[in-house]
Amino acid sequence: MSAHSWLSPAQQAAAAARHREGRLDTSRMSNRLRRALGLMDRQQAAEHERLTVLPHARLAERVRGPVPDDIWAAAEVPGA
């Protein structure tokens, strides 16, 4: 007896559309199905990939000493 014999045809299709690790196989999905499942469509995924692989590192500006006009440093602490 097959391990999938007790599954309906829709359940068998859903099980086949997954990778071994259990992740969904998005390469076979349409954009409409991706959006219905709450996943990124192809355009969003391409933009995400473009943003995650930046050609240069953007480091934060380093400031030495106290920050001028820091409103939180001059604020009075209530009850002190």
KOLGUKOL-724177 format. One line per 8 residues: number of its first residue (from 1); for each residue x, y, z of N, C-alpha, C, O, CB. Coordinates in steps of 0.1 Angstrom, whole numbers. Glycine has a CB too. Example, Ala and Ser with C-alpha at 12.3 -4.5 7.8 and 13.67 -1.06 7.14 Angstrom:
<atoms>
1	132/-57/78/123/-45/78/132/-33/78/142/-33/85/113/-45/90 ~ 128/-22/71/137/-11/71/129/0/79/134/11/80/141/-6/57
</atoms>
This chain:
<atoms>
1	8/-12/0/0/0/0/9/12/0/19/13/8/-10/0/12 ~ 6/22/-8/13/34/-10/11/43/3/0/43/9/10/42/-22 ~ 21/51/6/20/59/18/10/71/15/5/76/24/34/65/21 ~ 8/74/2/-1/85/-1/-15/80/-6/-23/88/-10/5/93/-12 ~ -18/67/-4/-30/62/-9/-42/67/-1/-53/67/-6/-30/47/-9 ~ -40/71/11/-51/75/19/-54/90/18/-63/95/23/-48/72/34 ~ -45/97/10/-47/112/7/-56/114/-5/-56/106/-14/-34/119/5 ~ -64/125/-4/-72/128/-16/-63/134/-27/-51/137/-24/-82/139/-12
9	-67/134/-39/-59/140/-50/-54/154/-48/-42/157/-51/-67/140/-63 ~ -62/162/-41/-57/176/-38/-46/175/-28/-37/183/-29/-69/184/-33 ~ -47/167/-18/-37/165/-7/-24/160/-13/-13/164/-9/-42/157/4 ~ -26/150/-23/-14/145/-29/-6/156/-37/6/156/-37/-18/133/-38 ~ -14/164/-44/-8/175/-52/-1/185/-42/10/190/-46/-19/182/-60 ~ -7/188/-31/-1/197/-21/12/191/-15/21/198/-13/-11/200/-10 ~ 11/178/-13/23/172/-7/35/171/-18/46/172/-14/20/157/-3 ~ 31/170/-30/41/169/-41/47/182/-44/58/183/-49/35/163/-54
17	41/193/-40/45/207/-43/54/212/-32/56/224/-31/34/216/-45 ~ 60/203/-24/69/207/-14/83/201/-16/84/190/-22/63/203/0 ~ 93/208/-11/106/202/-11/108/192/0/99/191/8/117/214/-10 ~ 119/185/0/121/175/10/121/181/24/117/174/34/134/168/8 ~ 126/193/25/127/200/38/113/205/43/112/209/55/136/211/38 ~ 103/204/35/90/208/39/86/222/34/75/227/36/89/208/54 ~ 96/229/28/93/242/22/84/241/10/85/231/3/106/250/19 ~ 76/251/7/68/251/-4/76/253/-17/86/260/-16/57/263/-4
25	73/247/-28/80/248/-40/74/260/-48/64/258/-56/79/235/-49 ~ 79/272/-46/73/284/-52/77/285/-67/70/293/-73/78/296/-44 ~ 86/277/-71/90/279/-86/79/274/-95/78/278/-106/102/271/-88 ~ 70/266/-90/58/260/-97/45/268/-95/35/264/-101/56/246/-94 ~ 46/278/-87/34/286/-83/32/298/-92/42/304/-96/34/290/-68 ~ 19/301/-95/16/314/-102/17/325/-92/17/323/-80/2/313/-109 ~ 18/337/-97/18/349/-88/5/350/-81/5/354/-69/20/362/-96 ~ -6/347/-87/-19/347/-80/-20/338/-68/-25/342/-58/-31/344/-90
33	-15/326/-70/-14/316/-59/-5/321/-48/-8/319/-36/-10/302/-64 ~ 7/326/-52/16/331/-42/10/342/-33/11/341/-21/29/337/-48 ~ 3/351/-39/-4/362/-32/-15/357/-23/-17/361/-12/-9/373/-41 ~ -22/347/-28/-33/341/-20/-28/334/-8/-34/333/3/-41/331/-29 ~ -16/328/-9/-10/321/3/-2/331/12/4/327/22/0/310/-2 ~ -1/344/8/6/353/16/21/353/14/28/358/22/3/351/31 ~ 25/349/2/39/348/-1/42/360/-11/33/366/-17/43/335/-7 ~ 55/363/-12/59/373/-22/57/368/-36/60/356/-39/74/377/-20
41	52/376/-45/52/372/-59/65/373/-65/75/377/-59/41/380/-67 ~ 67/370/-78/80/369/-85/87/383/-85/99/384/-82/79/364/-99 ~ 79/394/-87/85/407/-87/90/411/-73/100/417/-72/74/417/-93 ~ 82/409/-63/86/412/-50/98/404/-45/107/409/-39/74/409/-40 ~ 98/391/-49/110/383/-46/123/387/-53/133/387/-47/107/368/-50 ~ 121/392/-65/133/397/-72/138/410/-66/150/412/-64/130/400/-87 ~ 129/419/-62/133/431/-55/139/428/-41/149/434/-38/120/440/-53 ~ 134/418/-34/139/414/-21/154/409/-23/163/412/-16/131/403/-15
49	156/401/-34/169/395/-36/179/407/-40/190/406/-36/168/385/-48 ~ 174/416/-48/182/428/-52/187/436/-39/198/440/-39/175/437/-62 ~ 178/438/-30/181/445/-18/190/438/-8/197/444/-1/168/450/-11 ~ 189/425/-8/197/417/2/212/416/-3/220/413/5/191/403/4 ~ 214/418/-16/228/416/-21/232/430/-26/233/433/-38/228/406/-33 ~ 236/439/-17/240/452/-20/255/451/-24/263/444/-18/238/462/-8 ~ 259/459/-34/273/459/-38/283/465/-29/295/463/-30/274/466/-52 ~ 278/473/-19/287/479/-10/281/479/4/269/479/6/291/493/-14
57	289/480/14/284/481/28/281/495/31/289/504/28/294/475/38 ~ 270/498/38/267/511/42/269/512/57/260/507/65/252/515/38 ~ 280/518/61/283/519/75/276/531/81/274/541/74/298/519/78 ~ 272/530/94/266/541/101/277/552/103/289/549/105/260/537/114 ~ 273/565/103/282/576/106/286/575/120/278/574/129/275/589/103 ~ 299/576/123/304/576/136/305/590/142/311/599/136/318/568/137 ~ 300/592/154/300/605/160/308/604/173/304/595/181/286/611/163 ~ 317/612/176/325/612/188/320/623/197/317/634/193/340/613/186
65	319/620/210/315/630/220/300/631/221/293/623/215/321/643/216 ~ 295/640/229/281/641/231/274/647/218/280/654/211/277/651/243 ~ 262/642/216/254/647/205/249/660/208/242/662/218/243/636/201 ~ 251/670/199/246/684/202/230/684/202/224/677/194/251/694/192 ~ 224/692/211/210/694/211/202/681/213/193/678/206/205/701/199 ~ 207/673/223/201/660/225/189/663/235/191/666/247/211/649/232 ~ 177/662/230/165/666/238/163/656/250/157/660/260/153/666/230 ~ 168/643/248/166/634/259/176/635/270/173/632/281/166/620/253
73	188/640/267/198/642/277/194/654/286/198/654/298/212/645/271 ~ 187/664/281/183/676/289/170/675/296/166/683/303/183/688/280 ~ 163/664/293/149/663/299/150/660/314/159/653/318/142/651/291 ~ 140/665/321/139/663/335/133/649/338/123/646/331/132/674/342 ~ 138/642/347/132/629/351/121/632/361/123/637/371/143/619/357 ~ 108/627/358/97/629/367/99/621/380/103/610/380/84/625/360 ~ 97/628/391/97/621/404/112/621/410/114/614/420/92/608/403 ~ 121/627/403/135/627/408/138/639/416/149/640/421/145/626/397
</atoms>
